[in-house]
Amino acid sequence: MKLSDFDFRVWDGKKYINNIKGGVYIHKINDHIKCLNRNQDCYDYEFELDDLDNSNLEIELFTGLYDKNGKKIYEGDIVSYITFQGTT
């Protein structure tokens, strides 16, 4: 996987928070997380996830694999597959 293909999603325990396309740096600073877009001036384009309980945030990386429908598979996804003996 190339760095340009780097993709992730963030789970806050209730819903997924989508990342910014074009590359993102994630920094945990004290009690908040800052996401910075590296394709623009970081000081002009940043947001904080202060309203979330950061102790429950989970970053799930894209595995580089896709399911049969072309949907990305991330770490922690539950998948099933079919073998000669049946579905697993």
N, CA and C atoms as a LAMMPS dump frame, in Angstrom:
ITEM: TIMESTEP
0
ITEM: NUMBER OF ATOMS
264
ITEM: BOX BOUNDS ff ff ff
-5.0000000000000000e+02 5.0000000000000000e+02
-5.0000000000000000e+02 5.0000000000000000e+02
-5.0000000000000000e+02 5.0000000000000000e+02
ITEM: ATOMS id mol type element x y z
1 1 1 N 0.841 -1.166 0
2 1 2 C 0 0 0
3 1 3 C 0.895 1.241 0
4 2 1 N 0.569 2.188 -0.858
5 2 2 C 1.317 3.436 -0.928
6 2 3 C 0.809 4.395 0.148
7 3 1 N 1.65 5.342 0.518
8 3 2 C 1.249 6.341 1.502
9 3 3 C 0.02 7.101 1.03
10 4 1 N -0.11 7.312 -0.287
11 4 2 C -1.273 8.033 -0.805
12 4 3 C -2.561 7.245 -0.625
13 5 1 N -2.46 5.92 -0.388
14 5 2 C -3.634 5.077 -0.181
15 5 3 C -4.003 4.956 1.293
16 6 1 N -3.232 5.6 2.166
17 6 2 C -3.47 5.516 3.604
18 6 3 C -4.878 6.006 3.913
19 7 1 N -5.622 5.183 4.598
20 7 2 C -7.005 5.514 4.919
21 7 3 C -7.32 4.938 6.289
22 8 1 N -8.173 5.611 7.016
23 8 2 C -8.568 5.14 8.328
24 8 3 C -9.961 5.662 8.641
25 9 1 N -10.518 5.15 9.703
26 9 2 C -11.756 5.69 10.242
27 9 3 C -11.623 5.685 11.762
28 10 1 N -12.39 6.536 12.391
29 10 2 C -12.335 6.667 13.843
30 10 3 C -13.702 6.304 14.407
31 11 1 N -13.717 5.392 15.364
32 11 2 C -14.947 4.949 16.026
33 11 3 C -14.977 5.586 17.406
34 12 1 N -16.062 6.294 17.718
35 12 2 C -16.156 6.948 19.029
36 12 3 C -17.025 6.167 20.01
37 13 1 N -17.331 4.924 19.667
38 13 2 C -18.157 4.098 20.526
39 13 3 C -19.623 4.085 20.115
40 14 1 N -20.02 5.068 19.281
41 14 2 C -21.403 5.156 18.812
42 14 3 C -21.49 5.289 17.295
43 15 1 N -20.53 5.999 16.71
44 15 2 C -20.566 6.244 15.269
45 15 3 C -19.145 6.401 14.746
46 16 1 N -19.02 6.319 13.42
47 16 2 C -17.727 6.521 12.783
48 16 3 C -17.55 7.989 12.424
49 17 1 N -16.331 8.472 12.6
50 17 2 C -15.965 9.821 12.209
51 17 3 C -15.081 9.672 10.989
52 18 1 N -15.468 10.248 9.875
53 18 2 C -14.713 10.095 8.631
54 18 3 C -13.471 10.971 8.654
55 19 1 N -12.43 10.463 8.009
56 19 2 C -11.203 11.249 7.918
57 19 3 C -11.276 12.206 6.74
58 20 1 N -10.337 13.11 6.704
59 20 2 C -10.244 14.085 5.63
60 20 3 C -9.435 13.46 4.502
61 21 1 N -9.94 13.528 3.295
62 21 2 C -9.211 12.975 2.15
63 21 3 C -7.974 13.833 1.866
64 22 1 N -6.959 13.21 1.342
65 22 2 C -5.749 13.933 0.973
66 22 3 C -4.627 13.814 1.983
67 23 1 N -4.813 13.026 3.013
68 23 2 C -3.753 12.802 3.983
69 23 3 C -3.985 13.573 5.258
70 24 1 N -3.898 12.896 6.354
71 24 2 C -4.18 13.512 7.641
72 24 3 C -3.153 13.059 8.653
73 25 1 N -2.719 13.984 9.471
74 25 2 C -1.922 13.636 10.631
75 25 3 C -2.847 13.652 11.842
76 26 1 N -2.717 12.691 12.697
77 26 2 C -3.512 12.664 13.923
78 26 3 C -2.543 12.816 15.086
79 27 1 N -2.803 13.773 15.923
80 27 2 C -1.962 14.006 17.086
81 27 3 C -2.817 14.003 18.335
82 28 1 N -2.432 13.237 19.33
83 28 2 C -3.108 13.319 20.629
84 28 3 C -2.276 14.252 21.485
85 29 1 N -2.853 15.387 21.841
86 29 2 C -2.163 16.401 22.623
87 29 3 C -2.957 16.607 23.9
88 30 1 N -2.36 16.285 25.014
89 30 2 C -3.019 16.368 26.318
90 30 3 C -4.337 15.608 26.285
91 31 1 N -5.453 16.322 26.376
92 31 2 C -6.742 15.636 26.46
93 31 3 C -7.577 15.779 25.2
94 32 1 N -6.951 16.116 24.062
95 32 2 C -7.719 16.203 22.82
96 32 3 C -6.914 15.676 21.642
97 33 1 N -7.63 15.387 20.565
98 33 2 C -7.009 14.893 19.342
99 33 3 C -7.116 15.973 18.286
100 34 1 N -6.025 16.215 17.581
101 34 2 C -6.003 17.196 16.516
102 34 3 C -5.731 16.474 15.211
103 35 1 N -6.513 16.758 14.176
104 35 2 C -6.303 16.186 12.855
105 35 3 C -5.859 17.305 11.929
106 36 1 N -4.719 17.136 11.303
107 36 2 C -4.162 18.165 10.442
108 36 3 C -4.04 17.645 9.026
109 37 1 N -4.509 18.397 8.048
110 37 2 C -4.387 18.034 6.648
111 37 3 C -3.008 18.459 6.162
112 38 1 N -2.217 17.519 5.656
113 38 2 C -0.848 17.838 5.253
114 38 3 C -0.755 18.442 3.866
115 39 1 N -1.867 18.483 3.092
116 39 2 C -1.84 19.08 1.762
117 39 3 C -2.097 20.577 1.787
118 40 1 N -2.423 21.1 2.938
119 40 2 C -2.652 22.519 3.095
120 40 3 C -1.839 22.996 4.287
121 41 1 N -1.81 24.283 4.502
122 41 2 C -1.137 24.83 5.671
123 41 3 C -1.852 24.31 6.914
124 42 1 N -1.138 23.585 7.747
125 42 2 C -1.771 22.959 8.911
126 42 3 C -2.408 23.993 9.836
127 43 1 N -1.845 25.178 9.885
128 43 2 C -2.404 26.189 10.776
129 43 3 C -3.708 26.758 10.239
130 44 1 N -3.924 26.67 8.931
131 44 2 C -5.152 27.167 8.332
132 44 3 C -6.244 26.101 8.273
133 45 1 N -5.867 24.859 8.442
134 45 2 C -6.847 23.782 8.259
135 45 3 C -6.647 22.738 9.34
136 46 1 N -7.319 22.926 10.439
137 46 2 C -7.26 21.928 11.496
138 46 3 C -8.566 21.946 12.26
139 47 1 N -8.882 20.836 12.867
140 47 2 C -10.059 20.792 13.718
141 47 3 C -9.754 19.907 14.904
142 48 1 N -10.441 20.166 15.979
143 48 2 C -10.241 19.398 17.192
144 48 3 C -11.489 18.585 17.48
145 49 1 N -11.289 17.427 18.045
146 49 2 C -12.393 16.553 18.408
147 49 3 C -12.639 16.644 19.912
148 50 1 N -12.638 17.879 20.417
149 50 2 C -12.757 18.087 21.858
150 50 3 C -14.071 17.605 22.444
151 51 1 N -15.128 17.583 21.635
152 51 2 C -16.427 17.228 22.177
153 51 3 C -16.601 15.722 22.373
154 52 1 N -15.602 14.948 22.014
155 52 2 C -15.688 13.492 22.143
156 52 3 C -14.918 13.018 23.362
157 53 1 N -15.319 11.889 23.891
158 53 2 C -14.564 11.245 24.948
159 53 3 C -13.415 10.499 24.287
160 54 1 N -12.241 11.109 24.278
161 54 2 C -11.103 10.569 23.531
162 54 3 C -10.596 9.242 24.088
163 55 1 N -10.947 8.912 25.316
164 55 2 C -10.493 7.628 25.865
165 55 3 C -11.178 6.465 25.163
166 56 1 N -12.315 6.73 24.501
167 56 2 C -13.048 5.68 23.807
168 56 3 C -12.801 5.654 22.306
169 57 1 N -12.005 6.576 21.779
170 57 2 C -11.775 6.623 20.34
171 57 3 C -10.877 5.476 19.903
172 58 1 N -11.256 4.83 18.806
173 58 2 C -10.445 3.774 18.22
174 58 3 C -10.165 4.121 16.771
175 59 1 N -8.896 4.11 16.384
176 59 2 C -8.512 4.359 14.999
177 59 3 C -8.379 3.013 14.314
178 60 1 N -9.146 2.83 13.243
179 60 2 C -9.146 1.57 12.498
180 60 3 C -8.54 1.832 11.123
181 61 1 N -7.429 1.18 10.837
182 61 2 C -6.729 1.373 9.571
183 61 3 C -7.342 0.516 8.468
184 62 1 N -7.311 1.045 7.26
185 62 2 C -7.736 0.305 6.075
186 62 3 C -6.732 -0.806 5.822
187 63 1 N -7.224 -2.013 5.59
188 63 2 C -6.341 -3.175 5.407
189 63 3 C -5.751 -3.269 4.005
190 64 1 N -6.318 -2.532 3.062
191 64 2 C -5.899 -2.659 1.673
192 64 3 C -6.741 -3.676 0.926
193 65 1 N -7.692 -4.306 1.625
194 65 2 C -8.564 -5.308 1.023
195 65 3 C -9.967 -4.738 0.836
196 66 1 N -10.668 -5.293 -0.138
197 66 2 C -12.046 -4.888 -0.429
198 66 3 C -12.941 -6.116 -0.382
199 67 1 N -14.215 -5.915 -0.02
200 67 2 C -15.137 -7.038 -0.053
201 67 3 C -15.665 -7.232 -1.473
202 68 1 N -16.556 -8.197 -1.66
203 68 2 C -17.048 -8.517 -3.007
204 68 3 C -17.828 -7.368 -3.635
205 69 1 N -18.283 -6.423 -2.826
206 69 2 C -19.021 -5.26 -3.332
207 69 3 C -18.13 -4.041 -3.541
208 70 1 N -16.825 -4.218 -3.336
209 70 2 C -15.891 -3.12 -3.525
210 70 3 C -15.777 -2.192 -2.33
211 71 1 N -16.358 -2.583 -1.194
212 71 2 C -16.3 -1.763 0.018
213 71 3 C -14.996 -2.054 0.758
214 72 1 N -14.356 -1.006 1.284
215 72 2 C -13.096 -1.161 1.992
216 72 3 C -13.287 -1.965 3.275
217 73 1 N -12.282 -2.795 3.592
218 73 2 C -12.289 -3.563 4.828
219 73 3 C -11.261 -2.93 5.763
220 74 1 N -11.718 -2.577 6.954
221 74 2 C -10.863 -1.937 7.95
222 74 3 C -10.545 -2.92 9.065
223 75 1 N -9.478 -2.61 9.831
224 75 2 C -9.149 -3.425 10.994
225 75 3 C -10.364 -3.479 11.905
226 76 1 N -10.665 -4.66 12.405
227 76 2 C -11.786 -4.814 13.319
228 76 3 C -13.091 -5.165 12.637
229 77 1 N -13.155 -5.068 11.307
230 77 2 C -14.377 -5.461 10.601
231 77 3 C -14.586 -6.961 10.74
232 78 1 N -15.834 -7.356 10.803
233 78 2 C -16.178 -8.779 10.858
234 78 3 C -16.544 -9.212 9.449
235 79 1 N -15.838 -10.201 8.949
236 79 2 C -16.079 -10.684 7.592
237 79 3 C -16.38 -12.18 7.641
238 80 1 N -17.034 -12.668 6.615
239 80 2 C -17.236 -14.106 6.482
240 80 3 C -16.745 -14.513 5.106
241 81 1 N -16.398 -15.752 4.985
242 81 2 C -15.938 -16.261 3.699
243 81 3 C -16.472 -17.671 3.506
244 82 1 N -16.513 -18.072 2.269
245 82 2 C -17.056 -19.382 1.935
246 82 3 C -15.916 -20.327 1.581
247 83 1 N -15.922 -21.495 2.205
248 83 2 C -14.944 -22.533 1.908
249 83 3 C -15.677 -23.693 1.243
250 84 1 N -14.954 -24.726 0.92
251 84 2 C -15.575 -25.906 0.336
252 84 3 C -16.519 -26.588 1.334
253 85 1 N -16.281 -26.346 2.63
254 85 2 C -17.131 -26.949 3.65
255 85 3 C -18.347 -26.074 3.981
256 86 1 N -18.382 -24.842 3.521
257 86 2 C -19.498 -23.943 3.815
258 86 3 C -19.011 -22.583 4.274
259 87 1 N -19.93 -21.787 4.784
260 87 2 C -19.608 -20.433 5.23
261 87 3 C -18.919 -20.458 6.584
262 88 1 N -17.916 -19.605 6.729
263 88 2 C -17.179 -19.485 7.988
264 88 3 C -17.345 -18.084 8.527
